[in-house]
């Protein structure tokens, strides 16, 4: 079950934040554990610390919220993610995720044209000279300066070649509440 959790956390971290969350990256071995500060290290005073920049609020037309609403509408993805699945057997979770995965894939292909960042053969050496910094992430024995001429292709990556989202619903409602009239 931990792999499913990491997969969903990775997906939404990249969808909403543009990168893997530090704890997810660490779980996959893409980053090293942060060293603990020693007790003898001098502490910075509150006056020395810069004020944190205000966090930008996502608007109602934000594509990430809109895409999440579409995945909820078409695949009930948010319902599945918010459900406590610990009492269910692996077979029950597997059966449920099969439907959710198929419906979510259908929704993604309906609204996004996804293409690989690199259309190469996984496991083959691939040069990185023509790639933008956002298009490649070096993993493994990365030089200290973070630059490399290429490496073995482990994941082709994904990018949106085209986005065709329907008009956004007003507000940030991902799924409206449903009331049955009897």
Secondary structure as UniProt FT lines:
FT   HELIX           2..17
FT   HELIX           22..28
FT   TURN            39..40
FT   TURN            46..48
FT   TURN            60..61
FT   HELIX           63..75
FT   HELIX           77..82
FT   TURN            86..87
FT   HELIX           90..111
FT   STRAND          112..115
FT   TURN            122..123
FT   STRAND          125..127
FT   TURN            129..130
FT   HELIX           133..135
FT   TURN            144..145
FT   STRAND          150..152
FT   STRAND          159..163
FT   TURN            171..172
//
